[in-house]
Amino acid sequence: MSVEKFTTSHLQRLSTEIQRRNLRALLDLTVRVRLAWTSRDRPDEDVLSVLRGYPSHRLGSGIVRGVSRGGPSYKKQCPCETCGGKGSRNFWKFVIRTARHVVFNTEEAQKTEVDFFYDDENYQFDAFKTAKGLAVVWSKRDTDISDISCVTHDEVLGEKVTAAWRCLNESETRPSSQSELDLLPSCSGLPGYTALVFSHPHGQPKRVTLGDAVDREYPFVAYSAATCPGSSGAPVFLFRGSNYLPYYSPVHSGSCAASADQNGRLNNGNVW
């Protein structure tokens, strides 16, 4: 479903304004990832190895995992290519968690652009708030995770992302109890486990999908929430019964071929 439908038909069901703000913040921190390069350092067994050294375009999703600010008043020089460590402007630096098969290394991160707040089909391309990728700051092959840094001088974008980040990290209230959202799936998979996915399928505006967790084989979990190309790297929230949604989530990694009911994978870390 669209972000608009989710926020008007389901988000408003939450009992407190703090819960509504927290879950909205998770939506706001979900981003689209775009890049047009495949590193020559990808190994032969990599799914994109045939594209090594080519400017191949691909799309993914991700979520903000860190926010910091710099500039002259903060005694931090901007690391972007334009400033080259000598700039006199303030900047905001974000850490984005996505899938490692989407952004493999720093070479690819430097060719990456991160789009924020692309929630509406009526948005124009030149109206997107975009940050430029800098580097891969951490990755793990086994769980298909890649954390990349990106930077912006856009004050409106910086303050808006910072506000969403603070909403989660400075609140004493967990995001929300899923039982109030009236989005319960069939619960036909792993006993009581629900999967909620925020993503940019096919690079389109942000979507919300829900399903059951249906199978587990460490370090992955299969789930029935709908996903498409472009969903790789999307945050996947696993919760059980009336438990609360976690602040941090694994990421969507790919599609399972086992059955029609198992169409997604995610790593098994950081799940409550």
C-alpha positions in Angstrom: 0.0 0.0 0.0 1.1 3.6 -0.4 2.5 5.7 2.4 -0.5 7.9 2.2 -2.9 5.0 2.7 -0.8 3.6 5.5 -0.6 6.9 7.4 -4.3 7.8 6.9 -5.9 4.4 7.4 -3.6 2.6 9.8 -1.1 4.9 11.5 -3.9 7.1 13.0 -5.1 4.0 14.9 -2.2 4.2 17.3 -3.3 5.3 20.7 -0.7 8.1 21.4 0.9 10.9 19.4 4.4 9.6 20.4 3.7 6.2 18.9 2.5 7.8 15.7 5.5 10.1 15.4 7.9 7.2 16.0 6.5 4.9 13.4 6.3 7.9 11.0 10.0 8.5 11.7 10.8 5.0 10.6 9.0 5.6 7.3 10.8 9.0 6.9 14.2 7.4 7.4 13.6 4.8 4.7 15.4 5.9 1.5 15.9 5.0 -2.2 19.4 4.0 -3.3 20.5 4.7 -6.9 23.9 3.9 -8.5 25.4 3.4 -11.9 28.6 1.5 -11.5 29.7 -2.1 -10.7 33.1 -2.5 -9.0 35.8 -4.6 -10.7 36.5 -6.0 -7.2 33.3 -8.0 -7.0 34.3 -11.7 -6.9 33.5 -14.2 -9.7 30.7 -15.8 -7.6 29.0 -12.4 -7.1 25.5 -12.1 -8.7 26.6 -9.0 -10.5 30.1 -10.2 -11.5 29.2 -10.1 -15.3 28.7 -6.3 -15.0 32.1 -5.5 -13.4 33.6 -2.3 -14.7 30.4 -1.2 -16.5 28.1 1.8 -15.6 25.1 -0.4 -15.0 22.1 1.3 -13.4 20.4 -0.3 -10.4 18.1 0.6 -7.6 17.7 -0.4 -4.0 16.2 0.7 -0.7 17.7 1.4 2.7 17.3 3.1 6.1 19.2 5.8 8.0 21.2 4.3 10.8 23.2 7.4 11.9 23.2 11.2 11.6 26.0 13.7 12.4 26.6 17.3 11.6 29.8 19.2 10.7 31.3 22.4 9.5 33.4 25.3 10.7 31.4 25.8 13.9 31.7 22.1 14.7 35.5 22.0 13.8 34.8 19.3 11.2 35.6 19.6 7.6 33.2 18.3 4.9 34.5 15.1 3.4 32.6 15.5 0.1 34.5 15.6 -3.3 33.5 19.2 -3.9 34.8 20.5 -0.6 37.8 18.2 -0.4 38.1 18.7 3.3 38.5 22.5 2.9 34.9 23.7 2.7 33.5 26.4 4.9 29.9 25.2 4.8 28.0 23.2 7.3 27.1 19.7 6.3 25.1 16.7 7.4 26.5 13.1 7.2 24.2 10.1 7.2 24.9 6.4 7.5 22.5 4.3 5.4 22.0 0.6 5.8 21.3 -1.3 2.6 22.1 -4.6 1.0 25.7 -5.5 0.2 24.8 -6.9 -3.2 23.4 -3.4 -4.0 26.4 -1.4 -2.8 29.5 -3.6 -2.6 32.3 -1.3 -1.6 33.5 2.3 -1.4 34.1 2.4 -5.2 30.4 1.8 -5.7 29.3 4.0 -2.8 31.0 7.0 -4.4 28.8 6.4 -7.4 25.7 6.2 -5.2 22.9 8.7 -4.7 20.4 8.4 -1.8 16.9 9.9 -2.3 14.9 11.0 0.8 11.2 11.4 1.3 10.1 10.0 -2.1 6.7 9.1 -0.8 4.3 10.4 -3.5 3.9 9.5 -7.2 3.3 13.1 -8.0 6.9 14.1 -6.9 9.0 15.5 -9.7 12.5 14.0 -10.1 14.2 17.4 -9.6 12.3 17.9 -6.4 13.9 14.9 -4.6 16.1 15.5 -1.7 19.3 13.7 -2.5 22.6 13.0 -0.7 25.8 11.9 -2.4 27.5 8.6 -1.3 31.0 8.7 0.2 32.1 5.3 1.4 31.2 1.9 2.7 31.9 2.2 6.5 30.9 -1.4 7.4 29.7 -4.5 5.6 29.1 -8.2 6.2 29.0 -10.7 3.4 27.2 -13.5 5.3 24.2 -11.3 6.1 24.3 -9.2 2.9 24.5 -5.9 4.9 26.4 -2.7 3.8 26.5 0.6 5.7 27.4 3.5 3.5 28.0 7.1 4.4 26.6 10.0 2.4 26.7 13.8 2.8 24.5 16.8 2.0 24.8 20.6 2.4 21.0 21.0 2.1 19.9 22.5 5.4 16.2 21.5 4.9 17.1 17.9 4.3 19.6 17.8 7.1 17.2 19.2 9.7 14.3 17.0 8.6 16.4 13.8 8.7 17.9 14.8 12.1 14.4 15.4 13.5 13.2 12.0 12.5 16.4 10.4 13.9 16.0 12.2 17.2 12.3 11.2 17.4 13.5 7.6 17.6 16.6 7.9 19.6 15.5 10.4 22.2 12.0 8.9 22.9 11.4 6.7 25.9 8.5 5.1 24.0 8.9 2.3 21.5 7.6 2.9 18.0 4.2 1.2 18.2 2.3 -2.0 19.1 1.4 -3.7 15.9 -1.9 -4.9 17.3 -3.3 -1.3 17.1 -2.4 -0.9 13.4 -5.2 -3.3 12.3 -2.7 -4.9 9.8 -2.7 -8.5 11.1 -1.7 -11.1 8.5 -2.9 -14.7 8.4 -0.3 -15.9 10.9 0.1 -19.1 8.9 4.0 -19.1 9.0 6.4 -19.1 11.9 4.2 -19.0 15.0 3.0 -15.5 15.5 5.8 -13.7 13.6 4.8 -10.8 11.3 7.1 -9.0 8.8 6.5 -5.4 7.9 8.5 -4.0 4.9 9.1 -0.3 3.9 10.7 -0.2 0.4 11.0 1.5 -3.0 9.9 -1.4 -5.4 11.3 -0.8 -8.9 12.6 2.5 -7.6 9.0 3.8 -7.3 7.5 5.8 -4.4 7.8 4.2 -1.0 5.4 1.3 -0.3 4.4 -0.6 2.8 3.9 -4.3 2.7 3.0 -6.9 5.4 3.2 -10.7 5.6 4.1 -13.7 7.6 7.6 -14.9 8.5 7.3 -18.4 6.9 10.7 -20.1 7.3 14.1 -19.7 9.0 17.6 -20.9 8.0 20.3 -18.9 9.7 21.2 -16.2 8.9 18.1 -15.6 6.8 14.4 -15.6 7.4 11.9 -16.1 4.6 8.6 -14.1 4.6 5.6 -13.6 2.5 5.5 -9.7 2.5 5.4 -8.6 -1.2 8.8 -7.4 -2.6 10.1 -6.5 -6.0 13.4 -5.5 -7.6 14.4 -2.3 -5.9 13.3 -3.6 -2.5 16.8 -4.9 -1.8 18.2 -3.2 1.3 14.8 -2.3 2.6 14.2 -2.3 6.4 12.2 -5.4 7.5 10.5 -5.2 10.9 9.8 -8.6 12.6 7.5 -8.6 15.5 5.4 -11.2 17.3 1.9 -11.0 18.7 1.3 -7.7 20.4 5.1 -7.0 20.8 6.4 -3.6 19.7 8.2 -2.9 16.5 12.0 -2.8 16.8 13.9 0.5 16.3 16.5 -1.3 14.1 15.8 -3.9 11.5 17.5 -6.4 9.2 17.4 -5.7 5.4 15.6 -7.3 2.5 18.2 -9.4 0.7 16.5 -11.2 -2.2 13.9 -13.7 -3.4 13.6 -17.3 -2.5 12.9 -19.9 -5.2 11.6 -22.5 -2.8 7.9 -21.7 -3.2 5.4 -19.0 -4.1 4.8 -18.3 -0.4 8.5 -17.6 0.3 9.4 -14.5 -1.6 11.8 -12.7 0.6 14.9 -13.0 2.7 16.5 -11.0 5.5 19.4 -11.4 7.9 18.7 -12.6 11.4 20.5 -10.0 13.4 19.1 -7.3 15.6 15.6 -8.8 15.8 13.8 -8.6 19.1 
